[in-house]
């Protein structure tokens, strides 16, 4: 039994595609610099991968569902 629902699985698929395109190809660059390029965070925000608990009127996702953050954490650890 999983704690995740279909919307979490779709979110995971989207985040995996984002990391494969925006992060994985530049991993050596980020490691050498000791920091990830700030623009990656900007792009992640545009795709709805950050600020999920921030109210929608302030540009966030408006969701208090911690499982979305868990998905991001799991995928980044992977």
PDB file of N, CA, C and O in Angstrom:
ATOM      1  N   UNK A   1       0.848  -1.181   0.000  1.00  0.00           N
ATOM      2  CA  UNK A   1       0.000   0.000   0.000  1.00  0.00           C
ATOM      3  C   UNK A   1       0.891   1.241   0.000  1.00  0.00           C
ATOM      4  O   UNK A   1       1.885   1.303   0.724  1.00  0.00           O
ATOM      5  N   UNK A   2       0.535   2.197  -0.796  1.00  0.00           N
ATOM      6  CA  UNK A   2       1.327   3.416  -0.935  1.00  0.00           C
ATOM      7  C   UNK A   2       0.574   4.604  -0.337  1.00  0.00           C
ATOM      8  O   UNK A   2      -0.657   4.640  -0.339  1.00  0.00           O
ATOM      9  N   UNK A   3       1.323   5.560   0.167  1.00  0.00           N
ATOM     10  CA  UNK A   3       0.691   6.783   0.678  1.00  0.00           C
ATOM     11  C   UNK A   3       0.391   7.755  -0.457  1.00  0.00           C
ATOM     12  O   UNK A   3      -0.262   8.777  -0.248  1.00  0.00           O
ATOM     13  N   UNK A   4       0.870   7.435  -1.660  1.00  0.00           N
ATOM     14  CA  UNK A   4       0.720   8.340  -2.790  1.00  0.00           C
ATOM     15  C   UNK A   4      -0.515   8.020  -3.617  1.00  0.00           C
ATOM     16  O   UNK A   4      -0.949   6.872  -3.713  1.00  0.00           O
ATOM     17  N   UNK A   5      -1.062   9.066  -4.207  1.00  0.00           N
ATOM     18  CA  UNK A   5      -2.220   8.935  -5.091  1.00  0.00           C
ATOM     19  C   UNK A   5      -1.771   9.239  -6.514  1.00  0.00           C
ATOM     20  O   UNK A   5      -0.611   9.581  -6.743  1.00  0.00           O
ATOM     21  N   UNK A   6      -2.682   9.116  -7.463  1.00  0.00           N
ATOM     22  CA  UNK A   6      -2.338   9.314  -8.870  1.00  0.00           C
ATOM     23  C   UNK A   6      -1.731  10.690  -9.127  1.00  0.00           C
ATOM     24  O   UNK A   6      -0.797  10.814  -9.919  1.00  0.00           O
ATOM     25  N   UNK A   7      -2.252  11.723  -8.467  1.00  0.00           N
ATOM     26  CA  UNK A   7      -1.712  13.070  -8.692  1.00  0.00           C
ATOM     27  C   UNK A   7      -0.257  13.179  -8.234  1.00  0.00           C
ATOM     28  O   UNK A   7       0.515  13.946  -8.810  1.00  0.00           O
ATOM     29  N   UNK A   8       0.121  12.424  -7.210  1.00  0.00           N
ATOM     30  CA  UNK A   8       1.512  12.419  -6.750  1.00  0.00           C
ATOM     31  C   UNK A   8       2.408  11.700  -7.760  1.00  0.00           C
ATOM     32  O   UNK A   8       3.547  12.103  -8.000  1.00  0.00           O
ATOM     33  N   UNK A   9       1.871  10.631  -8.344  1.00  0.00           N
ATOM     34  CA  UNK A   9       2.633   9.898  -9.355  1.00  0.00           C
ATOM     35  C   UNK A   9       2.865  10.761 -10.594  1.00  0.00           C
ATOM     36  O   UNK A   9       3.949  10.738 -11.176  1.00  0.00           O
ATOM     37  N   UNK A  10       1.853  11.514 -10.993  1.00  0.00           N
ATOM     38  CA  UNK A  10       1.999  12.420 -12.136  1.00  0.00           C
ATOM     39  C   UNK A  10       2.997  13.528 -11.816  1.00  0.00           C
ATOM     40  O   UNK A  10       3.802  13.912 -12.665  1.00  0.00           O
ATOM     41  N   UNK A  11       2.941  14.036 -10.595  1.00  0.00           N
ATOM     42  CA  UNK A  11       3.877  15.056 -10.142  1.00  0.00           C
ATOM     43  C   UNK A  11       5.298  14.501 -10.175  1.00  0.00           C
ATOM     44  O   UNK A  11       6.227  15.177 -10.617  1.00  0.00           O
ATOM     45  N   UNK A  12       5.460  13.267  -9.705  1.00  0.00           N
ATOM     46  CA  UNK A  12       6.767  12.610  -9.704  1.00  0.00           C
ATOM     47  C   UNK A  12       7.313  12.496 -11.131  1.00  0.00           C
ATOM     48  O   UNK A  12       8.481  12.792 -11.384  1.00  0.00           O
ATOM     49  N   UNK A  13       6.456  12.065 -12.054  1.00  0.00           N
ATOM     50  CA  UNK A  13       6.881  11.944 -13.451  1.00  0.00           C
ATOM     51  C   UNK A  13       7.358  13.288 -13.987  1.00  0.00           C
ATOM     52  O   UNK A  13       8.379  13.363 -14.670  1.00  0.00           O
ATOM     53  N   UNK A  14       6.622  14.343 -13.678  1.00  0.00           N
ATOM     54  CA  UNK A  14       6.994  15.686 -14.139  1.00  0.00           C
ATOM     55  C   UNK A  14       8.311  16.132 -13.523  1.00  0.00           C
ATOM     56  O   UNK A  14       9.160  16.701 -14.210  1.00  0.00           O
ATOM     57  N   UNK A  15       8.483  15.877 -12.233  1.00  0.00           N
ATOM     58  CA  UNK A  15       9.704  16.295 -11.568  1.00  0.00           C
ATOM     59  C   UNK A  15      10.902  15.493 -12.069  1.00  0.00           C
ATOM     60  O   UNK A  15      11.996  16.038 -12.220  1.00  0.00           O
ATOM     61  N   UNK A  16      10.702  14.211 -12.325  1.00  0.00           N
ATOM     62  CA  UNK A  16      11.783  13.399 -12.891  1.00  0.00           C
ATOM     63  C   UNK A  16      12.221  13.950 -14.242  1.00  0.00           C
ATOM     64  O   UNK A  16      13.417  14.031 -14.523  1.00  0.00           O
ATOM     65  N   UNK A  17      11.268  14.326 -15.073  1.00  0.00           N
ATOM     66  CA  UNK A  17      11.596  14.895 -16.386  1.00  0.00           C
ATOM     67  C   UNK A  17      12.343  16.215 -16.225  1.00  0.00           C
ATOM     68  O   UNK A  17      13.287  16.495 -16.965  1.00  0.00           O
ATOM     69  N   UNK A  18      11.917  17.025 -15.256  1.00  0.00           N
ATOM     70  CA  UNK A  18      12.580  18.298 -15.000  1.00  0.00           C
ATOM     71  C   UNK A  18      14.027  18.085 -14.561  1.00  0.00           C
ATOM     72  O   UNK A  18      14.932  18.742 -15.074  1.00  0.00           O
ATOM     73  N   UNK A  19      14.248  17.180 -13.626  1.00  0.00           N
ATOM     74  CA  UNK A  19      15.610  16.951 -13.144  1.00  0.00           C
ATOM     75  C   UNK A  19      16.492  16.367 -14.242  1.00  0.00           C
ATOM     76  O   UNK A  19      17.674  16.697 -14.331  1.00  0.00           O
ATOM     77  N   UNK A  20      15.923  15.505 -15.072  1.00  0.00           N
ATOM     78  CA  UNK A  20      16.701  14.919 -16.170  1.00  0.00           C
ATOM     79  C   UNK A  20      17.122  15.985 -17.179  1.00  0.00           C
ATOM     80  O   UNK A  20      18.211  15.912 -17.748  1.00  0.00           O
ATOM     81  N   UNK A  21      16.268  16.962 -17.396  1.00  0.00           N
ATOM     82  CA  UNK A  21      16.560  18.005 -18.386  1.00  0.00           C
ATOM     83  C   UNK A  21      17.388  19.145 -17.809  1.00  0.00           C
ATOM     84  O   UNK A  21      18.345  19.596 -18.437  1.00  0.00           O
ATOM     85  N   UNK A  22      17.027  19.615 -16.618  1.00  0.00           N
ATOM     86  CA  UNK A  22      17.601  20.849 -16.071  1.00  0.00           C
ATOM     87  C   UNK A  22      18.757  20.641 -15.088  1.00  0.00           C
ATOM     88  O   UNK A  22      19.599  21.525 -14.927  1.00  0.00           O
ATOM     89  N   UNK A  23      18.800  19.493 -14.439  1.00  0.00           N
ATOM     90  CA  UNK A  23      19.777  19.312 -13.375  1.00  0.00           C
ATOM     91  C   UNK A  23      20.851  18.271 -13.694  1.00  0.00           C
ATOM     92  O   UNK A  23      22.043  18.546 -13.563  1.00  0.00           O
ATOM     93  N   UNK A  24      20.436  17.101 -14.104  1.00  0.00           N
ATOM     94  CA  UNK A  24      21.394  16.014 -14.315  1.00  0.00           C
ATOM     95  C   UNK A  24      22.519  16.375 -15.288  1.00  0.00           C
ATOM     96  O   UNK A  24      23.674  16.055 -15.007  1.00  0.00           O
ATOM     97  N   UNK A  25      22.233  17.025 -16.418  1.00  0.00           N
ATOM     98  CA  UNK A  25      23.326  17.348 -17.346  1.00  0.00           C
ATOM     99  C   UNK A  25      24.354  18.322 -16.771  1.00  0.00           C
ATOM    100  O   UNK A  25      25.475  18.408 -17.272  1.00  0.00           O
ATOM    101  N   UNK A  26      23.982  19.048 -15.733  1.00  0.00           N
ATOM    102  CA  UNK A  26      24.874  20.066 -15.164  1.00  0.00           C
ATOM    103  C   UNK A  26      25.413  19.680 -13.787  1.00  0.00           C
ATOM    104  O   UNK A  26      26.004  20.510 -13.096  1.00  0.00           O
ATOM    105  N   UNK A  27      25.214  18.446 -13.396  1.00  0.00           N
ATOM    106  CA  UNK A  27      25.594  18.004 -12.055  1.00  0.00           C
ATOM    107  C   UNK A  27      27.070  18.252 -11.751  1.00  0.00           C
ATOM    108  O   UNK A  27      27.398  18.737 -10.668  1.00  0.00           O
ATOM    109  N   UNK A  28      27.952  17.934 -12.673  1.00  0.00           N
ATOM    110  CA  UNK A  28      29.388  18.150 -12.432  1.00  0.00           C
ATOM    111  C   UNK A  28      29.690  19.634 -12.235  1.00  0.00           C
ATOM    112  O   UNK A  28      30.505  20.003 -11.391  1.00  0.00           O
ATOM    113  N   UNK A  29      29.030  20.473 -13.017  1.00  0.00           N
ATOM    114  CA  UNK A  29      29.206  21.926 -12.873  1.00  0.00           C
ATOM    115  C   UNK A  29      28.784  22.387 -11.482  1.00  0.00           C
ATOM    116  O   UNK A  29      29.493  23.163 -10.840  1.00  0.00           O
ATOM    117  N   UNK A  30      27.634  21.912 -11.018  1.00  0.00           N
ATOM    118  CA  UNK A  30      27.131  22.304  -9.696  1.00  0.00           C
ATOM    119  C   UNK A  30      28.050  21.796  -8.591  1.00  0.00           C
ATOM    120  O   UNK A  30      28.326  22.516  -7.632  1.00  0.00           O
ATOM    121  N   UNK A  31      28.519  20.571  -8.721  1.00  0.00           N
ATOM    122  CA  UNK A  31      29.408  20.010  -7.710  1.00  0.00           C
ATOM    123  C   UNK A  31      30.726  20.762  -7.661  1.00  0.00           C
ATOM    124  O   UNK A  31      31.250  21.014  -6.576  1.00  0.00           O
ATOM    125  N   UNK A  32      31.270  21.126  -8.813  1.00  0.00           N
ATOM    126  CA  UNK A  32      32.534  21.868  -8.854  1.00  0.00           C
ATOM    127  C   UNK A  32      32.377  23.253  -8.225  1.00  0.00           C
ATOM    128  O   UNK A  32      33.284  23.740  -7.550  1.00  0.00           O
ATOM    129  N   UNK A  33      31.232  23.876  -8.446  1.00  0.00           N
ATOM    130  CA  UNK A  33      30.974  25.208  -7.901  1.00  0.00           C
ATOM    131  C   UNK A  33      30.568  25.152  -6.430  1.00  0.00           C
ATOM    132  O   UNK A  33      30.661  26.148  -5.713  1.00  0.00           O
ATOM    133  N   UNK A  34      30.117  23.979  -5.989  1.00  0.00           N
ATOM    134  CA  UNK A  34      29.653  23.843  -4.608  1.00  0.00           C
ATOM    135  C   UNK A  34      28.270  24.426  -4.378  1.00  0.00           C
ATOM    136  O   UNK A  34      27.833  24.576  -3.237  1.00  0.00           O
ATOM    137  N   UNK A  35      27.585  24.752  -5.464  1.00  0.00           N
ATOM    138  CA  UNK A  35      26.241  25.329  -5.362  1.00  0.00           C
ATOM    139  C   UNK A  35      25.529  25.138  -6.696  1.00  0.00           C
ATOM    140  O   UNK A  35      26.155  25.094  -7.755  1.00  0.00           O
ATOM    141  N   UNK A  36      24.224  25.027  -6.620  1.00  0.00           N
ATOM    142  CA  UNK A  36      23.439  24.900  -7.836  1.00  0.00           C
ATOM    143  C   UNK A  36      23.069  26.289  -8.344  1.00  0.00           C
ATOM    144  O   UNK A  36      22.784  27.194  -7.559  1.00  0.00           O
ATOM    145  N   UNK A  37      23.076  26.444  -9.641  1.00  0.00           N
ATOM    146  CA  UNK A  37      22.730  27.701 -10.289  1.00  0.00           C
ATOM    147  C   UNK A  37      21.333  28.162  -9.840  1.00  0.00           C
ATOM    148  O   UNK A  37      20.378  27.386  -9.875  1.00  0.00           O
ATOM    149  N   UNK A  38      21.229  29.394  -9.431  1.00  0.00           N
ATOM    150  CA  UNK A  38      19.968  29.962  -8.951  1.00  0.00           C
ATOM    151  C   UNK A  38      18.854  29.847 -10.007  1.00  0.00           C
ATOM    152  O   UNK A  38      17.682  29.711  -9.656  1.00  0.00           O
ATOM    153  N   UNK A  39      19.211  29.900 -11.274  1.00  0.00           N
ATOM    154  CA  UNK A  39      18.208  29.830 -12.339  1.00  0.00           C
ATOM    155  C   UNK A  39      17.446  28.505 -12.314  1.00  0.00           C
ATOM    156  O   UNK A  39      16.292  28.449 -12.739  1.00  0.00           O
ATOM    157  N   UNK A  40      18.074  27.454 -11.827  1.00  0.00           N
ATOM    158  CA  UNK A  40      17.386  26.163 -11.717  1.00  0.00           C
ATOM    159  C   UNK A  40      16.209  26.288 -10.756  1.00  0.00           C
ATOM    160  O   UNK A  40      15.140  25.729 -11.004  1.00  0.00           O
ATOM    161  N   UNK A  41      16.401  27.021  -9.658  1.00  0.00           N
ATOM    162  CA  UNK A  41      15.307  27.239  -8.710  1.00  0.00           C
ATOM    163  C   UNK A  41      14.182  28.051  -9.341  1.00  0.00           C
ATOM    164  O   UNK A  41      13.002  27.788  -9.110  1.00  0.00           O
ATOM    165  N   UNK A  42      14.565  29.036 -10.137  1.00  0.00           N
ATOM    166  CA  UNK A  42      13.565  29.863 -10.830  1.00  0.00           C
ATOM    167  C   UNK A  42      12.731  28.986 -11.758  1.00  0.00           C
ATOM    168  O   UNK A  42      11.503  29.075 -11.771  1.00  0.00           O
ATOM    169  N   UNK A  43      13.401  28.144 -12.530  1.00  0.00           N
ATOM    170  CA  UNK A  43      12.698  27.260 -13.450  1.00  0.00           C
ATOM    171  C   UNK A  43      11.830  26.246 -12.695  1.00  0.00           C
ATOM    172  O   UNK A  43      10.716  25.939 -13.121  1.00  0.00           O
ATOM    173  N   UNK A  44      12.338  25.738 -11.590  1.00  0.00           N
ATOM    174  CA  UNK A  44      11.555  24.802 -10.783  1.00  0.00           C
ATOM    175  C   UNK A  44      10.275  25.481 -10.286  1.00  0.00           C
ATOM    176  O   UNK A  44       9.207  24.868 -10.271  1.00  0.00           O
ATOM    177  N   UNK A  45      10.386  26.729  -9.885  1.00  0.00           N
ATOM    178  CA  UNK A  45       9.205  27.477  -9.444  1.00  0.00           C
ATOM    179  C   UNK A  45       8.198  27.664 -10.555  1.00  0.00           C
ATOM    180  O   UNK A  45       6.993  27.552 -10.330  1.00  0.00           O
ATOM    181  N   UNK A  46       8.677  27.947 -11.749  1.00  0.00           N
ATOM    182  CA  UNK A  46       7.779  28.123 -12.900  1.00  0.00           C
ATOM    183  C   UNK A  46       6.980  26.860 -13.192  1.00  0.00           C
ATOM    184  O   UNK A  46       5.856  26.924 -13.691  1.00  0.00           O
ATOM    185  N   UNK A  47       7.573  25.713 -12.875  1.00  0.00           N
ATOM    186  CA  UNK A  47       6.908  24.433 -13.125  1.00  0.00           C
ATOM    187  C   UNK A  47       6.102  23.944 -11.921  1.00  0.00           C
ATOM    188  O   UNK A  47       5.508  22.867 -11.972  1.00  0.00           O
ATOM    189  N   UNK A  48       6.078  24.716 -10.852  1.00  0.00           N
ATOM    190  CA  UNK A  48       5.282  24.342  -9.686  1.00  0.00           C
ATOM    191  C   UNK A  48       5.948  23.365  -8.739  1.00  0.00           C
ATOM    192  O   UNK A  48       5.266  22.682  -7.975  1.00  0.00           O
ATOM    193  N   UNK A  49       7.282  23.285  -8.777  1.00  0.00           N
ATOM    194  CA  UNK A  49       7.992  22.348  -7.919  1.00  0.00           C
ATOM    195  C   UNK A  49       8.468  22.961  -6.612  1.00  0.00           C
ATOM    196  O   UNK A  49       9.023  22.252  -5.773  1.00  0.00           O
ATOM    197  N   UNK A  50       8.270  24.236  -6.421  1.00  0.00           N
ATOM    198  CA  UNK A  50       8.638  24.906  -5.176  1.00  0.00           C
ATOM    199  C   UNK A  50       7.439  25.694  -4.663  1.00  0.00           C
ATOM    200  O   UNK A  50       6.528  26.021  -5.424  1.00  0.00           O
ATOM    201  N   UNK A  51       7.447  25.991  -3.389  1.00  0.00           N
ATOM    202  CA  UNK A  51       6.386  26.821  -2.811  1.00  0.00           C
ATOM    203  C   UNK A  51       5.009  26.204  -2.852  1.00  0.00           C
ATOM    204  O   UNK A  51       4.010  26.911  -2.989  1.00  0.00           O
ATOM    205  N   UNK A  52       4.946  24.905  -2.735  1.00  0.00           N
ATOM    206  CA  UNK A  52       3.650  24.243  -2.847  1.00  0.00           C
ATOM    207  C   UNK A  52       2.685  24.606  -1.723  1.00  0.00           C
ATOM    208  O   UNK A  52       1.472  24.604  -1.933  1.00  0.00           O
ATOM    209  N   UNK A  53       3.199  24.918  -0.537  1.00  0.00           N
ATOM    210  CA  UNK A  53       2.334  25.266   0.588  1.00  0.00           C
ATOM    211  C   UNK A  53       2.031  26.766   0.642  1.00  0.00           C
ATOM    212  O   UNK A  53       1.218  27.205   1.456  1.00  0.00           O
ATOM    213  N   UNK A  54       2.673  27.541  -0.210  1.00  0.00           N
ATOM    214  CA  UNK A  54       2.433  28.990  -0.245  1.00  0.00           C
ATOM    215  C   UNK A  54       1.054  29.220  -0.860  1.00  0.00           C
ATOM    216  O   UNK A  54       0.728  28.600  -1.873  1.00  0.00           O
ATOM    217  N   UNK A  55       0.239  30.094  -0.272  1.00  0.00           N
ATOM    218  CA  UNK A  55      -1.090  30.354  -0.824  1.00  0.00           C
ATOM    219  C   UNK A  55      -1.020  30.794  -2.295  1.00  0.00           C
ATOM    220  O   UNK A  55      -0.078  31.467  -2.714  1.00  0.00           O
ATOM    221  N   UNK A  56      -2.028  30.403  -3.052  1.00  0.00           N
ATOM    222  CA  UNK A  56      -2.055  30.706  -4.480  1.00  0.00           C
ATOM    223  C   UNK A  56      -1.995  32.199  -4.767  1.00  0.00           C
ATOM    224  O   UNK A  56      -1.389  32.614  -5.754  1.00  0.00           O
ATOM    225  N   UNK A  57      -2.621  33.017  -3.910  1.00  0.00           N
ATOM    226  CA  UNK A  57      -2.618  34.462  -4.161  1.00  0.00           C
ATOM    227  C   UNK A  57      -1.215  35.058  -4.089  1.00  0.00           C
ATOM    228  O   UNK A  57      -0.991  36.185  -4.532  1.00  0.00           O
ATOM    229  N   UNK A  58      -0.271  34.298  -3.529  1.00  0.00           N
ATOM    230  CA  UNK A  58       1.120  34.750  -3.450  1.00  0.00           C
ATOM    231  C   UNK A  58       2.019  33.988  -4.425  1.00  0.00           C
ATOM    232  O   UNK A  58       3.245  34.054  -4.329  1.00  0.00           O
ATOM    233  N   UNK A  59       1.407  33.270  -5.358  1.00  0.00           N
ATOM    234  CA  UNK A  59       2.158  32.579  -6.388  1.00  0.00           C
ATOM    235  C   UNK A  59       2.530  31.140  -6.090  1.00  0.00           C
ATOM    236  O   UNK A  59       3.262  30.516  -6.859  1.00  0.00           O
ATOM    237  N   UNK A  60       2.042  30.613  -4.998  1.00  0.00           N
ATOM    238  CA  UNK A  60       2.354  29.228  -4.634  1.00  0.00           C
ATOM    239  C   UNK A  60       1.304  28.252  -5.122  1.00  0.00           C
ATOM    240  O   UNK A  60       0.375  28.606  -5.848  1.00  0.00           O
ATOM    241  N   UNK A  61       1.480  27.037  -4.707  1.00  0.00           N
ATOM    242  CA  UNK A  61       0.566  25.977  -5.121  1.00  0.00           C
ATOM    243  C   UNK A  61      -0.685  25.872  -4.283  1.00  0.00           C
ATOM    244  O   UNK A  61      -1.682  25.296  -4.722  1.00  0.00           O
ATOM    245  N   UNK A  62      -0.647  26.423  -3.078  1.00  0.00           N
ATOM    246  CA  UNK A  62      -1.819  26.390  -2.215  1.00  0.00           C
ATOM    247  C   UNK A  62      -2.161  25.024  -1.655  1.00  0.00           C
ATOM    248  O   UNK A  62      -3.295  24.792  -1.235  1.00  0.00           O
ATOM    249  N   UNK A  63      -1.201  24.121  -1.642  1.00  0.00           N
ATOM    250  CA  UNK A  63      -1.450  22.771  -1.150  1.00  0.00           C
ATOM    251  C   UNK A  63      -0.654  22.515   0.127  1.00  0.00           C
ATOM    252  O   UNK A  63       0.545  22.789   0.193  1.00  0.00           O
ATOM    253  N   UNK A  64      -1.332  21.992   1.127  1.00  0.00           N
ATOM    254  CA  UNK A  64      -0.656  21.650   2.375  1.00  0.00           C
ATOM    255  C   UNK A  64      -0.303  20.158   2.425  1.00  0.00           C
ATOM    256  O   UNK A  64       0.049  19.630   3.480  1.00  0.00           O
ATOM    257  N   UNK A  65      -0.402  19.503   1.296  1.00  0.00           N
ATOM    258  CA  UNK A  65      -0.138  18.070   1.193  1.00  0.00           C
ATOM    259  C   UNK A  65       1.374  17.828   1.188  1.00  0.00           C
ATOM    260  O   UNK A  65       2.039  18.061   0.178  1.00  0.00           O
ATOM    261  N   UNK A  66       1.909  17.366   2.308  1.00  0.00           N
ATOM    262  CA  UNK A  66       3.347  17.170   2.470  1.00  0.00           C
ATOM    263  C   UNK A  66       3.905  16.139   1.501  1.00  0.00           C
ATOM    264  O   UNK A  66       5.114  16.097   1.275  1.00  0.00           O
ATOM    265  N   UNK A  67       3.053  15.319   0.934  1.00  0.00           N
ATOM    266  CA  UNK A  67       3.535  14.248   0.060  1.00  0.00           C
ATOM    267  C   UNK A  67       4.214  14.785  -1.199  1.00  0.00           C
ATOM    268  O   UNK A  67       5.100  14.134  -1.753  1.00  0.00           O
ATOM    269  N   UNK A  68       3.801  15.974  -1.653  1.00  0.00           N
ATOM    270  CA  UNK A  68       4.483  16.562  -2.823  1.00  0.00           C
ATOM    271  C   UNK A  68       5.935  16.891  -2.474  1.00  0.00           C
ATOM    272  O   UNK A  68       6.838  16.656  -3.277  1.00  0.00           O
ATOM    273  N   UNK A  69       6.156  17.430  -1.283  1.00  0.00           N
ATOM    274  CA  UNK A  69       7.525  17.699  -0.846  1.00  0.00           C
ATOM    275  C   UNK A  69       8.303  16.404  -0.679  1.00  0.00           C
ATOM    276  O   UNK A  69       9.495  16.352  -0.983  1.00  0.00           O
ATOM    277  N   UNK A  70       7.644  15.365  -0.203  1.00  0.00           N
ATOM    278  CA  UNK A  70       8.306  14.065  -0.049  1.00  0.00           C
ATOM    279  C   UNK A  70       8.751  13.534  -1.408  1.00  0.00           C
ATOM    280  O   UNK A  70       9.841  12.974  -1.530  1.00  0.00           O
ATOM    281  N   UNK A  71       7.920  13.705  -2.418  1.00  0.00           N
ATOM    282  CA  UNK A  71       8.269  13.272  -3.773  1.00  0.00           C
ATOM    283  C   UNK A  71       9.526  13.995  -4.239  1.00  0.00           C
ATOM    284  O   UNK A  71      10.450  13.365  -4.754  1.00  0.00           O
ATOM    285  N   UNK A  72       9.567  15.321  -4.062  1.00  0.00           N
ATOM    286  CA  UNK A  72      10.743  16.100  -4.461  1.00  0.00           C
ATOM    287  C   UNK A  72      11.975  15.610  -3.721  1.00  0.00           C
ATOM    288  O   UNK A  72      13.027  15.406  -4.328  1.00  0.00           O
ATOM    289  N   UNK A  73      11.853  15.419  -2.414  1.00  0.00           N
ATOM    290  CA  UNK A  73      12.981  14.935  -1.600  1.00  0.00           C
ATOM    291  C   UNK A  73      13.478  13.577  -2.098  1.00  0.00           C
ATOM    292  O   UNK A  73      14.683  13.362  -2.234  1.00  0.00           O
ATOM    293  N   UNK A  74      12.551  12.672  -2.367  1.00  0.00           N
ATOM    294  CA  UNK A  74      12.939  11.346  -2.827  1.00  0.00           C
ATOM    295  C   UNK A  74      13.656  11.408  -4.167  1.00  0.00           C
ATOM    296  O   UNK A  74      14.674  10.744  -4.365  1.00  0.00           O
ATOM    297  N   UNK A  75      13.131  12.195  -5.073  1.00  0.00           N
ATOM    298  CA  UNK A  75      13.733  12.279  -6.406  1.00  0.00           C
ATOM    299  C   UNK A  75      15.096  12.965  -6.371  1.00  0.00           C
ATOM    300  O   UNK A  75      16.001  12.574  -7.108  1.00  0.00           O
ATOM    301  N   UNK A  76      15.253  13.972  -5.535  1.00  0.00           N
ATOM    302  CA  UNK A  76      16.551  14.619  -5.410  1.00  0.00           C
ATOM    303  C   UNK A  76      17.577  13.679  -4.777  1.00  0.00           C
ATOM    304  O   UNK A  76      18.751  13.704  -5.145  1.00  0.00           O
ATOM    305  N   UNK A  77      17.144  12.863  -3.841  1.00  0.00           N
ATOM    306  CA  UNK A  77      18.046  11.887  -3.228  1.00  0.00           C
ATOM    307  C   UNK A  77      18.466  10.830  -4.241  1.00  0.00           C
ATOM    308  O   UNK A  77      19.594  10.338  -4.211  1.00  0.00           O
ATOM    309  N   UNK A  78      17.548  10.488  -5.135  1.00  0.00           N
ATOM    310  CA  UNK A  78      17.858   9.519  -6.174  1.00  0.00           C
ATOM    311  C   UNK A  78      18.936  10.058  -7.084  1.00  0.00           C
ATOM    312  O   UNK A  78      19.340   9.382  -8.030  1.00  0.00           O
TER     313      UNK A  78
END
